Amino acid sequence: MEWILSREIVITMALLGATASVLATLPRIRSAGLARSLNAAGYVLMGTSMIIFILIGLRSG
């Protein structure tokens, strides 16, 4: 469980989320369902990384 609270994991999750959100806006993605799924996955990853970042801050408190 400690590995998920590492700085590298939080940064990786945020970057993967941002990448998924950017990919969802590309004009090559013709399927609205795929774009919506990529965007949702991006927001979930970014949100999770923010929650973990907050938890790390509270733990080190």
NORZIDA-V526578 format. One record per residue. RES is the residue in one small letter. PHI is phi in whole degrees, 0 to 359 (NA if undefined). Layout:
[[RES,PHI] [RES,PHI]]
//
This chain:
[[m,NA] [e,294] [w,295] [i,286] [l,267] [s,280] [r,299] [e,297] [i,293] [v,297] [i,294] [t,298] [m,297] [a,296] [l,292] [l,296] [g,296] [a,296] [t,297] [a,297] [s,293] [v,292] [l,300] [a,295] [t,266] [l,292] [p,294] [r,290] [i,280] [r,276] [s,275] [a,296] [g,295] [l,293] [a,298] [r,296] [s,294] [l,298] [n,295] [a,297] [a,298] [g,298] [y,292] [v,296] [l,296] [m,294] [g,296] [t,296] [s,294] [m,293] [i,297] [i,296] [f,301] [i,296] [l,298] [i,299] [g,297] [l,291] [r,292] [s,278] [g,345]]
//
